[in-house]
Amino acid sequence: MERIATAVIAAGVFMLLQPFSMALYTYSFLTTLAGTALFTIVSKFPE
């Protein structure tokens, strides 16, 4: 689950840095925020 959260964060950063689509840029912050929240929650799970 941590890998999925990390992938969501990476997708959000990619969306923020790409120069092609304004729609992707618009949702990049929400994607990064959701990935960070997911990572925070998932990291509390026991292994």
C-alpha positions as a printed NumPy array, in Angstrom:
array([[  0.   ,   0.   ,   0.   ],
       [  2.904,   2.359,   0.646],
       [  4.07 ,   1.818,  -2.926],
       [  0.648,   2.824,  -4.234],
       [  0.668,   5.967,  -2.086],
       [  4.164,   6.799,  -3.301],
       [  3.057,   6.294,  -6.902],
       [  0.121,   8.667,  -6.371],
       [  2.492,  11.298,  -4.961],
       [  4.859,  10.827,  -7.905],
       [  1.945,  11.151, -10.339],
       [  0.911,  14.393,  -8.656],
       [  4.415,  15.822,  -8.954],
       [  4.578,  14.748, -12.603],
       [  1.211,  16.43 , -13.214],
       [  2.563,  19.598, -11.591],
       [  5.717,  19.719, -13.71 ],
       [  4.366,  18.768, -17.143],
       [  3.86 ,  21.602, -19.678],
       [  1.157,  19.985, -21.85 ],
       [ -2.218,  20.   , -20.126],
       [ -3.771,  22.669, -17.939],
       [ -6.311,  20.13 , -16.631],
       [ -3.542,  17.895, -15.271],
       [ -1.874,  20.92 , -13.689],
       [ -5.171,  21.926, -12.089],
       [ -5.598,  18.599, -10.29 ],
       [ -1.922,  18.067,  -9.439],
       [ -2.149,  19.587,  -5.954],
       [ -5.182,  17.499,  -5.029],
       [ -3.478,  14.358,  -6.317],
       [ -0.311,  15.062,  -4.337],
       [ -2.35 ,  15.898,  -1.243],
       [ -4.39 ,  12.692,  -1.545],
       [ -1.212,  10.629,  -1.958],
       [  0.345,  12.259,   1.092],
       [ -2.753,  11.63 ,   3.194],
       [ -2.899,   8.033,   1.964],
       [  0.766,   7.52 ,   2.795],
       [  0.264,   8.958,   6.283],
       [ -2.641,   6.595,   6.948],
       [ -1.031,   3.527,   5.371],
       [  2.276,   4.007,   7.186],
       [  0.46 ,   3.46 ,  10.49 ],
       [ -0.604,  -0.071,   9.481],
       [  1.4  ,  -2.93 ,  10.998],
       [  3.508,  -4.847,   8.503]])
